Amino acid sequence: MTEVGSGLGSSTVTANGWRQCLYCQCRIFKAPNDFLKHIRECHCTKEGGSFVCRYGYNGVCSSLPLEGVSDKDYEDHVLKHHAFTMFSKGSSGVISKAQTQGREEKWGVFSSTQNVAAVLNDPRRGMKRDFFTRTWGESFVEIKRDPPHVALPQVTAKHVESYVRRLRRRQKLLTRLATVQASKAQESSEYRSLTPSSRVSDQLPQEGIPNIFLSSTFNLEDPDTFFSVFTHVSSSGLKNSKQSTENVNLIYAFIHLLQLFHYLETVEMDMSRQIARKSSAFFDTMTYLNAQMEQLKLNHAAVSTLRDGISVLRQEAVLEPVKILALPRRRNNISETCKKLEVMSAVREVQSTIQVMLARQEFTAALDLISTTQDLLHTELNTIRSLKHLSSELSEHEKLIDKMVSADFIKYITEDLNRPLEDTQPFLEEDQLIAVVFGVLRLQKFDFLDNLREEIYTAIKATVKQSVVEAVSEVEVDQEIASVADQARVLSIGAWLSLLSTVTSRLNTVIARVKSITEVMVQTVEAGAGKTQPVTEGVQAASLVTMSSSGGDPMLGEVACGKVLGGLREILCAACDYAHDRCAKLLHARSRDHGLDKMTASEFLALSRIIEDFVADTESVCGRKSTSFRMGLQGQATRFVSRFHEEREARLKLNLSSERWRAVPAPPDLQHLLDHISATDTLVSPPASQQEKESIETPSTAPAPSTSATTTASTTTATLSNGVVEQNHSASGNTGSGSGSVINGSSSSSGGGVVVNGEEYIVVGVCVVVVRLIVEYSEFLTRLTDLLRRFNSDTCRLLIEAGAVALGLKTITTRNLALAWRSLQLLLTLLPRLNTHFSALLRPAVVMKNIEQVTREYREHCEAIEAKIVGVMSDTLERQFATWEARSPVPSPAFNGILKAVSKLHEAVSGVLPPQQMYKLFEKITSVLKEKLKVHLVRLNVSSVGPKSWVVTSELTFYFNHLDSLGLGGLVSQEEFTSGLWPAR
């Protein structure tokens, strides 16, 4: 019971589906598309790129309340939940989606949303389950609609609509037939009541009345009828009766009259009886007759009135208008004559009006007036002889306006572009520019674009020349011979950079003015073509005046408008390109004869910044990058980078040739630099601390030490803050080794290292130089990788290949190798930072390829140094084992020599290598010791059994105890070492 009631209620509410909006009153739809359009326009909001359904109570959709969906998902949602929810197959050709879902979901007892009490009260209302439904009603929550039964078709009024129409038509037909039959029956009954019965008419002759008196043709004037009534009189007797006596005639006449009176009385008695019988019908007939007479009188009066009205109408609406038909031709003739006189009067005043318009610079209005007057002269006034010379005069006026417009346009552009640069106004006179441009467009002459380009070029050239003249005004130069660019060569690098910055700044101002002019011209052209509404008020007002004067027709066609707009855009780009060309000439003139070779890195970066800023500014103006100025920078950059790299390579070579491969204390600024690189992953020098700033501000207050600065013909030596002396090779000096010590360590054998990622690195002085050079190469990846590979190969050549001995190093010790090893490992820790830094500037694939190649070479070099140290110890072990005999005393001199070599190696690498790396090194040395000992046990024929085996075991015990005393215990136990040591018997 409950579920049936609920289903019927929900079907009543939603059976219409798309036919009616449930939340908009009186909105009925004839098609689903109209409903979907109404839902999208009135019950949908767009948030970003998503659609939110608002079709529901209080603007919240119960199926899609909050989240937004795409356009396709929103249409599916509306079709599924709002448009086709309760339709069956036979309703409108659409299978309901709710019906399809209802087949898939099986209904159960707990699917009901209403209870028995709710159904008995109102089946369409849901249960009040909680606080919200009790307070705001059951419409606060969604009422579940029961799906239609799958086996029963959904019968609607539409299915029986045709049957109902047939019944209605049949009912109307039957009603009409019944009405007709009733009226016919009433008429027949009234007719029967008025018609005399045959019985009465048949009785009249029976009472003795001759039939001739009852005939409808009875007339005594008829001779036959008269003689039939008066039988005693004949035609012959009538003549004789005139001769008879008067008495006889009277007697006969009286007798016949008595007969007639008898017949008359009989008829009157019959009539009385008939009247008495039909008195009511008679009086009704008389009443109807009176009413008909009254109606006839009214109709007669109405017809009379109508005839009188028709007569008046004929007089006033027909006869009088016929007389007026002749008046329009006369009026038209008079009107045309007056118009032609007015046109002649206006044409007579055209020349004076043109003069006034030209004085107010209304060129477009004047040209339109000339065009309109010419049309009038060739059409309406072509027969007026007094105006035949006016057409040629107007043509001369048009040529004069053409010259005036061209001259005013050139004059305005020249004045606007050459006004003082301190003037910040975007225009000189905007109204004048708009008027001139409208005049040019009206003349349909587009050569003004060439004039505009020439004036812009002239202004740019004049700006550059004026800037150079102002910069070299204090320097003596032959201005008649030298060009503007050559005059700027006499300036110093700093003054020349200042001049270039001033030139680019002023050119930006000129280009900004050009952009403002072209923007107004573009708006004017578009307004003249009728494409868009102008944005500038001046253009808008001028366009309204121009369009009203030209009748609203556009001055330019679509093709002409596109051509002019394209020309204006090209002029703006050409102006930027020309400005770059002029600046490139300054750069090229300065670079001749190595004029920029003495530029420092900071000055070159300033030059690069000026050029890049100028390129960015012009690109923002015209939307395109100009290349000439930047190509000049690229050429100078190539030369600068080559010179920069050559100087750094010479500096590195000089430091490597003078390196003594000793540990140096790391300067504080190096630690600060490495910390900054590790924190930011960028090769940028950290900001100077307060102490460093104070030391820079007062460099000359203390007396200079003897080693602070030494200048020779070829080198310059500078003492760093930690006592490390770095020698910078001059551009023209030699790099020979006889110039003195380049990097000298402190008096102590070791110093404090740098800490990177919590690990300390003891490095040599040349490594400090390389780290600082890495920061200087923050913009040059390829050159930096070449420098690092050069340092790696030179280090290998000097240490592993003993090239340092030829440069003055007495011997290459294991400590030298260990210091070089740690220096390379420090640079290895910086390579990932280099990858991160350059990946933000260049393509990551290229950066990774270069960094991985350098990393691979450095690791191979580190492995070679480690192998070199192990090889040195292997040679020492081989020399000691060559004199070793497995006999007392223990330890033998050979093993004492081995222990001393191990102690010296430990002393050399301790404090340089970290513990873990030192353990691995001594583990490899112990492995080499085992291999060497195994070979010599075979040589001495020592087996695991016998007195000599005890001697070997004792020797090894002293060796491992010595390792424990050095803090290297735990590398390998003695049992593991002797495993596999003894030769097979």
Order of alpha helices (4+ residues) and beta strands (2+ residues): alpha-alpha-beta-beta-alpha-alpha-alpha-alpha-alpha-alpha-alpha-alpha-alpha-alpha-alpha-alpha-alpha-alpha-alpha-alpha-alpha-alpha-alpha-alpha-alpha-alpha-alpha-alpha-alpha-alpha-alpha-beta-beta-beta-beta-beta-alpha-alpha-alpha-alpha-alpha-alpha-alpha-alpha-alpha
